[in-house]
Amino acid sequence: MMKSHFKLEPFVDASRPKVLIIGHGGSGKDTAGELMRDHFGFRVTSSSAFAARCAVYPLVSDLYPDWRACYADRRNHRALWFHAIRAYNLRPGLMLAEQILLDHDIYTGMRSRAEFELSRSCFDLVVWVDAADRVPPEPAASMELTADDADWVLDNNGALDRLEAEVLANFTGQM
């Protein structure tokens, strides 16, 4: 069931909902975002690529030739990415969520409780993508959010067409 949260910051384009998609690594968050883009016209970017450029690569530039190589290796260093994004959000200026929402409708992959609490008012809807039957949960060192933080839970324990049907069912009549 969707809870209403319409307290948007002034930089957010209020003409369409702002959505946060969360879940454990490999649960299908990006796929859910792409389905929302394809069916409902949401503006989506890879938040991992966005974070690689501005938050992570600057910290590890001596280890990688460019941000793309850093991004390609992200699954091997989830705790590092978690802490790099967390530190990035402590500096003066817009947080990662606010920067993404300037030009996009969906932020995919937030994992920090502090970032969530500070930016929750920017989102109309929080979606948890559940794949617990096929993907193990992440350790608390790299994921502090749970399904309890979400307004909706999408089941992604089956085939892609099942996830697509869940996205369609949840958004039909909600926009």
For each residue, the residues with C-beta under 8 A, 3 or more apart:
1: 151 152
2: 125 151 152 174
3: 151
4: 124
5: 120 121 123 124 125 151
6: 124
7: 121
8: 12 14 18 121 122 124
9: 12 98 121 122
10:
11: 98 101 102
12: 8 9 18 101 122
13: 16 105
14: 8
15:
16: 13 41 42 105 175
17: 105 124 125 175
18: 8 12 101 105 106 107 122 123 124 125
19: 33 36 42 105 106 107 123 124 125 126 127
20: 97 106 107 108 110 116 119 123 125 126 127
21: 29 32 33 106 107 108 109 126 127 129
22: 29 109 110 111 126 127 128 129 145 149 150
23: 27 28 29 128 129 130 131 156
24: 27 131 132 135 136 137 138 143
25: 75 78 135 138 142 143
26: 131 135
27: 23 24 129 130 131 135 156
28: 23 31 32 129 131 156 163
29: 21 22 23 32 33 108 109 129
30: 33 34 46 108 109
31: 28 34 35 156 160 163
32: 21 28 29 35 36 108 127 129 154 156 163 167
33: 19 21 29 30 36 37 42 44 106 108
34: 30 31 37 38 44
35: 31 32 38 39 163 164 167
36: 19 32 33 39 40 42 44 106 167 171
37: 33 34 40 41 42 43 44 106
38: 34 35
39: 35 36 164 167 168 171
40: 36 37 171 175
41: 16 37
42: 16 19 33 36 37 105 106
43: 37 103 104 105 106
44: 33 34 36 37 104 105 106 108
45: 49 50 100 103 104 106
46: 30 49 50 108
47: 50 51 96 100 107 108 109 110
48: 51 52 71 74 81 108 109
49: 45 46 52 53 71
50: 45 46 47 53 54 96 99 100
51: 47 48 54 55 56 81 84 85 88 96
52: 48 49 55 56 57 67 68 70 71 74
53: 49 50 57 67
54: 50 51 57 58 88 96 99
55: 51 52 58 59 84 85 87 88 96
56: 51 52 59 60 67 70 74 80 81 84 85
57: 52 53 54 60 61 64 66 67 70 71
58: 54 55 61
59: 55 56 84 87
60: 56 57 63 64 70 80 84
61: 57 58 64
62:
63: 60 70
64: 57 60 61 67 69 70 73
65: 69
66: 57 69 70
67: 52 53 56 57 64 70 71
68: 52 71 72
69: 64 65 66 72 73
70: 52 56 57 60 63 64 66 67 73 74
71: 48 49 52 57 67 68 74
72: 68 69
73: 64 69 70 76 77
74: 48 52 56 70 71 77 78 81
75: 25 78
76: 73
77: 73 74 80 81
78: 25 74 75 81 82 138 142 143
79: 82 83 139 141 142
80: 56 60 77 83 84
81: 48 51 56 74 77 78 84 85 142
82: 78 79 85 86 111 112 141 142 143
83: 79 80 86 87
84: 51 55 56 59 60 80 81 87 88
85: 51 55 56 81 82 88 89 96 111 112 115
86: 82 83 89 90 112 114 115
87: 55 59 83 84 90 91
88: 51 54 55 84 85 91 95 96
89: 85 86 95 96 112 114 115 118
90: 86 87
91: 87 88
92:
93:
94: 98 99 102
95: 88 89 98 99 115 118 119
96: 47 50 51 54 55 85 88 89 99 100 107 115
97: 20 100 101 107 110 115 119 122
98: 9 11 94 95 101 102 119 122
99: 50 54 94 95 96 102
100: 45 47 50 96 97 103 104 107
101: 11 12 18 97 98 104 105 107 122
102: 11 94 98 99
103: 43 45 100
104: 43 44 45 100 101 107
105: 13 16 17 18 19 42 43 44 101
106: 18 19 20 21 33 36 37 42 43 44 45
107: 18 19 20 21 47 96 97 100 101 104 110 123
108: 20 21 29 30 32 33 44 46 47 48
109: 21 22 29 30 47 48
110: 20 22 47 97 107 115 116 119 145
111: 22 82 85 115 138 142 143 144 145
112: 82 85 86 89 115 116 144 145
113: 116 117 144 145
114: 86 89 117 118
115: 85 86 89 95 96 97 110 111 112 118 119
116: 20 110 112 113 119 120 144 145 149
117: 113 114 120
118: 89 95 114 115
119: 20 95 97 98 110 115 116 122 123
120: 5 116 117 123 126
121: 5 7 8 9
122: 8 9 12 18 97 98 101 119
123: 5 18 19 20 107 119 120 126
124: 4 5 6 8 17 18 19
125: 2 5 17 18 19 20 151 152
126: 19 20 21 22 120 123 149 150 151 152
127: 19 20 21 22 32 150 151 152 153 154 170
128: 22 23 145 146 147 149 150 152 153 154
129: 21 22 23 27 28 29 32 153 154 156 163
130: 23 27 147 153 154 155 156 157
131: 23 24 26 27 28 134 135 156 157
132: 24 135 137 157
133: 157
134: 131 157
135: 24 25 26 27 131 132
136: 24
137: 24 132 143
138: 24 25 78 111 142 143
139: 79 142 143
140: 143 144
141: 79 82
142: 25 78 79 81 82 111 138 139
143: 24 25 78 82 111 137 138 139 140
144: 111 112 113 116 140
145: 22 110 111 112 113 116 128 149
146: 128 149
147: 128 130 150 153
148:
149: 22 116 126 128 145 146
150: 22 126 127 128 147 153
151: 1 2 3 5 125 126 127
152: 1 2 125 126 127 128 170
153: 127 128 129 130 147 150
154: 32 127 128 129 130 163 166 167 170
155: 130 158 162 163 166
156: 23 27 28 31 32 129 130 131 162 163 166
157: 130 131 132 133 134
158: 155 162 163
159: 162 163
160: 31 163 164
161: 164 165
162: 155 156 158 159 165 166
163: 28 31 32 35 129 154 155 156 158 159 160 166 167
164: 35 39 160 161 167 168
165: 161 162 168 169
166: 154 155 156 162 163 169 170
167: 32 35 36 39 154 163 164 170 171
168: 39 164 165 171 172
169: 165 166 172
170: 127 152 154 166 167 174
171: 36 39 40 167 168 174 175
172: 168 169
173:
174: 2 170 171
175: 16 17 40 171
